[in-house]
């Protein structure tokens, strides 16, 4: 099968292979999924650049949807022919938290080999290796959704949509009338914005360095847009000029430790600072103690605090009812040979998402 292989850190170390195979046969509680669409996310770029300290060689890709082609003898959750969104939680699948449908808090999962090329074993990013034509995953990682949801759009539910919307629904627990600032209006930030809108936020302030992102930010629900211009831009001052007492929730989506520290000073006493973006995993955040001391809550957020078995179908249902934008997030599609173009677009801020079509 076709797939991408990352052999070291850096975009130049990713190549297309025509000779991938599965690392093992389908196990009793595993499913083989034909991947029809895989989004190119900022986390893929971070992975390729070594910020997540993944072992190589590796099959990258983690935000995907496809069709179940084969199931193991003990699988009860999905069936051949089901349309599924793949979860990034490469969990153990059998501990109490996994069995309760909360794989994000599993403490036992570990990275495994998903594919091979000849005699070389290949790790799979998030135990998926989604930049390939097929993958084998634990049944907990394959969540059925209605077939009416286009798979090209559904792929984004697995990471970008779940991460952004889940940060609002599951962690900040947004309420009617809340005020919100979203630092970074890319693919994940847009989902924070639209989730805040769905919760009835009265003010949603989006901040970004790219002026062209204002259009989509407003389309997704932002009431205000701040263009972060110049090296001396003061994000705290800019927010306080619009929301004098501070906002109820500040979402840092860029993965900048400086901006996360700034976010603490943007929220009102008792407000939430939501660490959505992921910096280098060895990064340290430094902030004035007094800024956090006023009963403020610093919330760590992994993949939106999602419970995929309940959250993915909910998000799909919101889409089908016309309440959640998915199609609008897909800026471009390409084959597996289009990864570099997708990375270039990400770095320039030119688009929300490129979706790779492994069979295209």
N, C-alpha and C positions, 0 to 999 in steps of 0.2 A: 504493500500500500504506500501511498504518498504521505509525506509528513516532513515537518521541519525539525532540524536537530541543532541545538546550541552546544558548541564544543568548547567554549570558553567565554570569558566576559567581554562583551562588546558586540555591536551589531555586525561587525565583519566576521564574527565567529558563528553566525547562523547560516545554515545551508539547507537546501531542499533535497530530500532523499526520495527515491522511487522504490526503496527496498525495505521499508519498515515491516515488522511483524509483531504480533502480540507477544508479550514476555511469557505468558502462560495461557493455558486453556481457561475457559470460563469456570470459576469455582461455584460451589453450591449456592452462595448468596451473592453472586456477581451477575452483572448484565453486560452484554456487548452492545455498544451503541454506535450506529453509523452517524458520524458528525456531519450535520448539514450546514451549520453556520457557527462561526467562532469570532467573537468581538475582539478587537485589539485595544487593550486597556492600558492605562498608565502603569499598572502593576507588571504587565508584560515587558514594558520598556525597562522598568526597575530591575526585573529579574534578569534580563539580558545584560544589563550593566553591572550585575553582581551585588546590588544593594540588598538582596534578600539572602545572599550567601547560600544559594542552591548548589548542590553538587552537579557536575557535568561529566559526561554528556547527558543532555536533558532534552526531552520533547517539550517545548514551551506551549503556552496557551491554557486558559483556565475559565473562559467565559463562553459557554457553548450550549447549543441545543441540537437535538438529533432524534433519531428513530431507533427504538429498541429492535435489535436484530436477533438476539439470542438471550435466553435467561438460564440461570443455574437451577439445579434440581430443587433447591429450598427457597427460591424467590417467591414472595407472595405480594410484593408491593406494586409490581408493574408486569406488563405482558408484552410479548412480541407484537410489534406494530404501534405501540404507544409512542406518542410524541413526548419527549422529556426535556427538561432543562437540567443541566448538570450543575451540581453544587460544588463549591470550592472546598468544602469541608472534607478533607481526606482523613476521615476519622476511623476509629477502630470498628464501629458498627455494632458492638455488643455490650458495651459498658452501660450502666444505668442511665447516664445522660444521653447517650446515643439512642437507646431503646425508648427513651421518653421524647424523642424527636428534637433534642437540643444538641446537635453534634458540634456546634461551635464551642462548647465548653468541655468537649472530650479531652482528657489528658493522656490518652494512650495511643493515639494515632501516630503514624510515622510515614515518612516519604518512602515510596516503593518504586520498583521498576515497572513501567507500563508497557514498554516496547523494546524491541531489539532491532539491530541492524547487523546482519551476519552474526558474528559471535559477540558483538558488543551489546551489553545491557544498557538501556537508556532509562534514566529517571523520568518521571512525569510530574510537571509542575502541578501542584495541588492534587497529586495522584490522578490527574486527568490526562495531561499531555494532549490538549485539545486542538493543537495545530497539526492535526492528522486526520485521515479519513475515517478512522475507527478508534475506539478505545474501550477497554474493559474496566468497569468500576464496581464498587460495592453498591448494592441496590439502594442504600441510603443516599447515594450521590446522584441518583437518577429519579427526578421528580416528575410524574406525569402532569401534563397540562392539556387543556382542550385543543383539539386539532384545528380549531378555527383561528388560533393565534399563529401568524406567520413565523416560521422558525428563525428567519433572519432577524426579526424583532425580538422574538422570545429569548434568543441567546443572551441578550443584554440583562435579562432578569437575574441571571446567575451571579453576576458581580456588580456591575455599575448601578443597576436599578435597585437591587437588594441593599447594597451598601449605602446609597444615598437616601432612599426612602426609609430603609430600616433605621437609619440614624435618627430620623424624626419620629417614626411610629414606635419603635421598640426601646430606644435609649433615652432620647429627650422627652418622649411622650408629649408631643405638641398638642396644644389645646386651642380652642376658639379664642381669637383676640390676641394671641401671642405675637411678640415682635422678634424678628430673626435677622441675623446677618450670616451670609454664606460667602466664605472667602475662597474664591476659585469657582468659576462658572463653566467648567468643562463638563464631560459626560456625567461624572458622579455629582458634581455641584448642581447640575440641572435637575437631577432627581431629588436632591435635598429641597430645592426650590419648589418643585411640583408637589412633593409630599407636604411641605409646610402650607402650600395653598389648599390642599385637600383637607388639612386639619383646621382651616379657617383662620390662619395667621392674618393679622391686620396690617402688618408691615413686613416686607421681605426685602432686605437690602443685599444686593449682589455686588461683590468686588472682584475685579479682574484687571490684568494688565493689557488685555487685548480688547480694543474698542469694539470690534465686530461682534463680540460675544453678547453685547447688550441686547441685540434683537432677539436671540433665543432665550436669554434670561427673562426678558419681559414676556415673551410668548409662553414660557413655562410658569410664570406667576410672579416674577419680581416686581415690586412696586417702585423700587429705586435701584439705580446702577451707579456705582462709583468706579471711575477709571483710575487705576493705580499708576500714575505717571511719575517717572523720575526716581532716582535712587534715594531721594530725601522724602519720598511720600510718607505721610504719617497716617496710617490706617486707623489708629485709635481716634485721632482728632476728626477724621473724615466721618466716622460713624457717629461720634458724639454730636456733630453738627446736625445730623438728621434725627438721632434718637438721644436726646439730651441726658436722660437718666440711665442710659444703657439698655441693651436688648435683653429679652428673656433667654435667648439661646444664640450662641455663636458657634458656627460650624466651620472648622478649619479643614479644607478639603485638598489643599495643595500638597501637604506633606512637608511643610516648612516649620522647623522648631521655633524660629523667630515669630512667625505669624501665629503659631499656637500660643506663645507667650503673650503676644499682643491681644489675642482673643480674650484672655482673662480680664483685661482692662476694658473690653467692649461691653461686657454683660453687667447687668444691674446686680446689687446684692441679692443673693439667693438664686442667681441665674445659673445656666448650664454652659460649660465650655465643652464642645464635642470634638474629640480628636478623630476625625474621619480619615484624613490623608495619612499616608504611611511614609515617613522619611527612611533614611538608612537605619536598619534595625539596631545599630549600635549608637544611634544618636541620643543626646542628652538634652532635656529641656530645662532652661533656666528662667525663673520668673521671680518678681518681687513677692515675698511672702504676703505682704499687706494686701496685694491685689487679689489674692485668693482667699484671704482670711474672712471676708464678709459673707460667710455661709455659701460661698460659690461651690459649684460641683464640677470637678474635672472628670469627664466621662471617657474612658477608653472604649473604642468601638471597633470590633472586628467584624467585617462583612455585614454591617448594619445590625449586629446582634440577632441575626436571622435564625429562624427555625424553618428550614427550607420546606419541609413537608406541609406546613400550614401557610407559610408566607408566599411561596412561589405561586400556588393556585390562587391565593387572594390577589396578588398583583396581576395575574393573568385575567382574573375576573374583572378587576378595575379597568383593565385595557378594553376588554370586550364590551363593557358598559360605557365606554367613551370617556372615562374619568382619568385615565393614565396615559400619557404620551409615550409610545415606544417607537413607532415608525419614524417620528421626527428626529429621533436620536441617531438614526442610521444615515450618516453623511455620504457613505460610499461603500461599495462592495468590490471585492477582488478575489482572485485565486490565491493559493498558498504562496505563489511567487510575488504577491503584492505586499508582503510584510514590511519591506523597507519603506515603501511609499506611505504605508499606514503610520510607521514610526515618524517619518518626516512631517506628516500632517499633525501628529500629536505634539511634536516639539514646537511647531510653529503656532499651535493654537488655532489652526485653520478649520477644524471640524470637531464634532462631538465623538463620533465613532466610525472607524472602518470595520466592516464585518467581512471576514474571510470565508469563502465558500470552498471547502476542501475538495468538492467534486466538480467545481466549476473550472 
